[in-house]
Amino acid sequence: MKKIVNLLYLTIPATLLFSCTDLEIEPTDSLITDGFAGVANIQGEVENISNIIAGGDLGNADGLYALNEVSTDEYIVPTRGSDWGDNGRWLSIHRHTWNAELQDIRNSWQRLNSVTINATRIINPQSVNTSEGDVTQLKAEARFYRAWAMSWILDMWRQVPYRDVNAPNSSIPVALKGQVAIDSIVADLNIAIQDLPEVTAGDAIGLKSSPTKAAAQHLLAKVYLNKHVYLGTSPDNADMQAVIDAVDEIEADGYQLAASGDFFDIFRPSNDVETIWWSPAETQSRFWNTLHYSLNTPDQQGGGWNGFATLSEFYQSFEGDPDTNYAGDGQEERRGFVPDPTTVNDQNLGIGYGFLIGQQYDEDGTPLNARANVGSVPLVFTKEVEKAEYTSPADNALLETAGTRLLKYHPNEEGGITRRHTVRYRYADDYLMKAEAMFRMGTDVTDIINNLRSIRGASDLASVGEAELLAERGREMYAEVARRQDLIRFGQFLRAWNLKEAGDEHLKIFPIPIADVLANPNLEQNPGY
């Protein structure tokens, strides 16, 4: 692979610009130049960005996912014997004791910036297309990808490196902050919305793996909903109306809530009325990281990795028995189920959906045990992780089975363990964003929230305030890279929860990797780091 020569002072190493991708870059794919030029194969470069987003720290359970999920009340990753220690990496994310050299922070920063750099080169007027594909649409896709990456950088670091294609080659990226960064993201999205294809809810699922008008409207709504957080102000009615307007456009394309009984269908690689944008990222880490070693797929290709578990307080925010989750226990649909141990369930082969708690069973209904090296104790997932770290062999059985597990993507679904279909945007998020925007403008949204709850098999709430809105977003959007952002917006990210103490204000954002601060004097290390 040839590098773009003399891209001086980038905030990321040039060797990372095309990392984490299955796409082979040919010498003709880039203009070899001494300046910050465009590209010679726009379609190939857009596909390359899609692969960067689908791979590595932007597509698996590390990096972006871990920083926005494990840092919240949804997940804890205890050190189970010699498993999941990783030099304290996972517990530092859960406990908010990270530093600027944490690999998830460093890699996420680099990958997201690689997306912005590559997208900017595509948008450059000098770029040409030597293969098939509409140039206007392809550049609109690049603008969406740049806005997507920049919105995450703004959200997680509050400083967005930006390289103007018209600046001299010797210049270094400026750091966009606050309103300037927001304006840049919104400008990209507004242009993208004009030129991206209109893909409706009923169109083929394959069309939803690339940016569309609906996907750009979704991101626009997300930016406006969080704008006051980035500016350190109160929610503005005009911004909340912009959220509502963007969601109305999405609804006009036919997107709606999935019918009762179809919640887990949304995460299958088939069409549904909720999925707006999905990425060809492998889903293995989304289920293997939480499942126990004894829970295998039909073809017996391995088992789980036994890491991620949820917190009891989060599990118990759903309706249903707090101690079990067997099919037919009267739980709401989103909480899922553990297959009824008295019935052989060929469809699920012993592995349930949603929250797995209590005794786990094999496909023939046989109760499973933990591994022999911990004493073959019954595989009973507990309600809570009571101890985070292994300190002696006596901890083996305790930590092996500790914690209720989460499972939205199922290893026995279509595509199995090699499935590449990760949902990035879906309509339920828009539905809840619109409800929140209306609430912040003074509207009573109890009926709106109860409509969603009714579809998901939950009982009506008497009233809906901030606490109820946050809880409903948690119940609907768990394990979809939304929780950290939601907790911050509702003022709950710094509170104490299981095995984590209350934190300081600076922990709402992450430190910038030290090497990048040193390389770019326009960047300032974030306060507290």
N, C-alpha and C positions, 0 to 999 in steps of 0.2 A: 504494500500500500504506500503510495507517495504522500508526502505531507505538503501542506500549503506552506511555502517557504516564507520566512521573514514576517510571520504574524507576531510582531513584537509586543511584549508587555501584556499579553492576555492574562487573565486571572486564572487560567487553567493551562496545564501542560498541553502542548500541541498533540502529543501522543495519545491524549484522552479524547480528542475531538470525535473520534469515530469508534470509541470502545463500546463494549457491550452490545454488539450487533452481529447478526448473522449475515448481513449484506456485505459482499466483497466489493471493495472500492477499486475500480480499475483506473489506470493512469489517465484515461480520457474523462474521468468523472469530475475533475476539478481543473480550473485554470491555474497553471503553474506560473506564478508571478511574484514580483517583489513587492506588490502592493496588496492592500486589503480588497481583493477583487471579488467578482461574482463567481458563479460556477458554470460549467459547460454542459451539465446534464441535470437540469432541474428535477426531473422526475426521479432520477436515481438518488439525488440528495434528499428529497422529501421522504422517500422510502427509507433512507438511512436514518433520518430523525425518528420515524415511526419505530424502527428497530431499537434505537437507543432508549426510547421511552418504554418499550416492551421488555427490555433486558436489564439485567443486573440490578443496581440499587434503585432504579425507578420502576421496576416491574415485579420484583420478588418481595419477600418478607423482610429484607434488610432495608437499610437506607430510608427512603421516603416513607415507606409503610411503617417501619419500626418507630421512627421519630414521631409519627403522628398517631400511632396506636399504642405502642408499649409505654409511651410517656403518659398514658391516661389511666382512668379507672376501668378500662376495658381489659387490659392485659397485664400479666406479670409473667416473667420467664425466670423461674427459680433455678438455681444450680442444683441439678439432680445427680448427685454423685460426681462423676467426671463429666457429665453432660451439661452443656449450656453454660459453662463457666466463661470461656472466651475472654479471659482477663477482666472479668467484671463488667463487660460491655452491656449486657442486657439489663442487669440490675441498676447500672448507672443511668440508663434511659428511664427505667421505671421510677427511680428515686430522685431524678433530676439532679444528679451529681456529675453530669458530663463535663468535658472540657473541650477545647478547640481541636484536639487531636483525636477525638473519638472517630473511628473509621466511618460510622454511619453519617456523621455530620460532614466529614471531609469528602466522602464519596458522593453524597447527595448534592453538595455544593458544586462539585466539579461536573457531575453529569448534567445538572440543570443548566449550568453555564455553557456546557458544550451544545445543548439544544439551542440556546439563544444565539450563540455565535454562528452555528450552522444555518439557522433560520435567517439570520441577518445577511449572510452571504447569498442566500437564495433570493431574498427580497431586493438585493442590490440591482439597480437598473442594468448593470453590465451582464447580468446572468442571462444565459441563453439555454435553449432546450434542444438537445440533439436526438431526442427520442420522442416517443408518442406522449400525448398528454397535453391538455389545455394549459398554457402558461399562466393565464390569469387565475384559473382555479388552483393550480399548484402553488402559486405565490400566496394565495389566500390561505391555503393549508399551512404554509410556512408561517404566516402571520398568526394563525391560531396556535400553532405549536410554540412560537415565541411568547405569545401572551400567556399560554399555559405555564411555561417554565418561569417566566418573569413573575407571575402571580405567586408561585410557590416560593421563589427567592424573596419577594417582598414580604410574604406572610411569615417566613421562617427566620429571615435575617434583617429585614427592613432596609437593606441596601442592595440595589440591583446594578451590577456592572453592565454598562451599555457602550457598545462601540459603534460610532457613527461611520457609515461606509464612506461618507464624503470627507472625513477627517484625514489629515496627513498620516502616512504610514507609520511615522514615529510617535504618534500620539498614543496615550494610554486610555483605557476605558474610563469614562466618568462613572460616578456612583449615583444612580437615581434614587431619590428618597421621597416619601410622602406623596403629596399631590402630583408632583412631576412624574413619579413612577406610575401612579394610578392613571394619569392622563395618557401616558405612553401605551399602557396595556389596553385601555379603553379604545384608543385610536386604532390600534391593531385589530381589535375585535370588530369595531364598526366597519372597517374596510373589509375584513374577512366575511362578515355577514352579507355584504353586498354580493360577493363573488363566489361564496361556497354554494354547493348544491343544496336544494331543498329535499331532504329525505324525511318521509313521514313515518309514523309509527308502524304502518302496515307494509312498508317497503322491506325488501329482503335484508336479513340480518347482516349479510356481507357488506352492504352499503354503509353500515354504521361503524365500521372499523376505521374509517377515515373521517376527518373533520367535516361537519355539516353546519348549516345555519343553526339548527337546534342546539348543537354542541357549543357553538360560539355564544348563543343566547344564554345557555346554562352558565358558562364561565363568566359572562357579563353580569348575570344576576349574583353570582358568588362574590365577585369583586365589589359590587355595590353593597351587598349585605355586610361585608367585613370592612368597608371603607373607613368607618368611624374608628375601628380598632387601629388601623394603620396610621390614622391621623391623631389619635389620642383625644377624640372629641365624642360627642353624643350622637346617636343616630339622627340623621337628617331626613325629613319627610320626602324631599326630592329624591334622595338616594333610594329610600324605601319604595317610592313609586316606580323608580327605574327597575327595581327588582320585580315588582308586580308586572310591569310592561313586558319585561323579557320573558317571564314565565307565561304570560298570555300568548306570546308569539309561539312558544313551544306547544302549548295546548292547541293552538290553531293548526298545528301539524298532526294532530290526532293522538299525541302522547297522553296517557292517563294511568291511573292506578290499576295494577293487575287485579283480576277478580279474586274473590275469596278462594283459598285453596291453592293458589298459583304462586305464592311468595317465593318458594325455592326454585320454581321454574325460571325465574328471572336470571338465575346464575348458570343456567344451562346454555350450551352453544346453539340455541335455536331462537327464532324470532319471538318477541313478546312486545307488549304495548308500552313498556317502561324503559327499556334500554335505549339510550340516546347515543352513547359512544362507548365502544369496548376496544380493548387493546389486545393484540395477539401475544400477550404475556402468558407464560406458563402458570398454571394454577397449583402446581405441585406444592409449593411452599405454603400456600394458603390453607391446605389441609394437612400436609405432612407435619408441619411445625407444631400442630396441636394434638395430633392423634398418637396414641400409645403404640409401641412396637408390635403389640399383639394383634392390632387391628389391620388386617391385610385386605388387599383388593382381590377381586375374583380370580385373577390370574396369579395371585400370590407373589406378585412382584414387590417384595419388601413390605414394610409396615410404616408406622409413623415415626416421628423423631422425638415425641414426648416433651416438647418444650413449653409452648405458650398455653396459658390458662387464664380464665377470667377471674374477676373478683366477685365475692359473694354478693356484695351490695349491688353490683351491676346485674348479675343474674336475677336477683330478687326484685329488680325493678319491673320485671315482667309478671303477668298474671299466671298463677299456677302454683302447684305444691312446691314449697321452698326446698324440699328434701329429695324429690324425685322428678323425673321428666319423661316417664314412660308414655308411650302412645296411649291416648285415651284418658290421661290424668286431668283433662279439663284446661290445659294450658292454651294461651293464645298462639296463633299460627307461627308468629315470628320466633317464638322460643323453640320451635322445633320439637323433637322428641327422640327418645331412645326407643328402638323397636320393642314391642311387647314381648317379654321373654317367654310367654306361653304360646306364641305363634311364630312359626318359621316364616321369615320375610325374605323371599328370594330377591325382591327388588333392591333392598338395602344391604343384604348380606351381613346383618349384624351391626352395621354402622348407621347411626341415626343422623339427624339434621339439627342444626342450630346449637343448642346447649346440651352437652353430654355430661350427665351426672349420675352417680350411683353405679350399681353393678353393670358391667358391659358384657355383651354376649357375642358368641360366634354365630355364623350364618345358620347353624342348625339349632340355635337356642341354648348351646352349652355355655355356662358361665365361664368367663375368661379369668386367667390369673396373670399377675405381673410376671416379670422375668424370673427365672429360676435363681439367678444370682442375688436376688433380694428376698428369697424365701418362698417364692410362688404364693404370695398372699393374694386373696381375691382382688381382681382389678375393679376396684370401687373408686370412682372419681369422687373426691370429697367436695364439700361446698366451698371450702376456702383453702388457700395456701397459707399455712400457719407459720412456716419457717422458710426463709428465702434461700439459705445457703447450706450446703452439705458440710458438716464438720466431723462426722464420725460414721463408721459403718452402720451404727444404729439408726441413722437417718435414711438409709436406703429405701425401706418400705414406705416410710412416711412421705418422702419426696417423690417416689416413683408414681404414686397414685394421687398426689396432691393437686387439687384444683379442678373446677368444672371447665370443660373444653368447649371451644366455639368452632362451628363448621357451617359455612355458607356454601362453599364449593365442595362437592362430594366426589370422592375418588372413583366411585362406581358409576358415575354418570357417563353420558355419551362423550367419547374421547378419552375417558379414563385418566390415567396418571400422566399422559402426555398432552392433555388438552391445553390449547393456547387460546383462552378466551376469558379475559378479566374485564369485568364491567367497571368502567371509569365514571360514567355519568348515567343516572337514571331518573325518571320523572318523579318518583316519590321524594327525592331531595328537593326538586323544584316546588312540589306541592307544599312541603314544609317551609321552604324559604319564603314562598309567597305568604303563607300563614303568619310567619314571624314578622315579615315586613308590615303586614296589615295590623298585627298586634302592636308593633312599635309606633304605628300611626294612630293608635287608640281604638281599634276595632276589637270587639269580642269575637275570638276565633274558636270558641268552645265547640260549636257545631261543626266547624271545618275539621278540627282535630278528631272529634268523635266519628265523623264520617270515615276517616282513615282507620280508626280503631275498630269500627264495626266491620270493615272489609277484612281486617287482619284477625278477627275473632276475639277482640278484647271488648270489655264492657265500657260504657260511657263514663266520662269524667264529669263531675258536677260543675267544674269551672277550670279554666286554663289560664295560668299565669306563666311567669318566666320559668319557674321550676318544672312545671308540667311540659312546657315546650321543649326544654332541654332534655328531659327524660324521654319524651316521645321521639326526638331526633336520635337519641341513643338506641332506643328499641328498634327503630327502623333502619338506621344507617351503620350499625355496628360492623366492624371489620371492613369498612369501605373508605378508610383514610379521611374521615371527617371529624373524629372525636376531639382531637387536640384543638382544632380550630373552633369547634362548638363550645368547648369548655372555656376557652379564652374569651370568646364573645359574650358568654353568660357569666363571666367573673368567677369561675369555679376551678380553673386549672391549677391554682396555687394551693388549694386546700389539702389537708392531709387525707390519705386513704390507706388501705391495708399495706403495711410495710413501706410506707412513704410518709415523711413528715411534711408539714406546711412549708412552702418555699417563698423566696423573695421575688420581687417584681421583675428582675432582670431575666428570670427563667422563662418568661413568655416567648423569648426569642433565643436563638442559638448563637454561639460564638462563630466568627468567621475563621476558617483555618489559618494558622499563623503564616504559613508560606505565602498565602494570597494577600494578606495584609502587608507583608514585607515587599511583595512584588508590585503592588499597586498603591501608591501614596494617596490616591483618591478614596480608598477604603479606610474606615476607622473601626477598630475593634469595638464590638458592642459593649455597653456598660456592664460591669460586674464580672467581666472576663479578662 
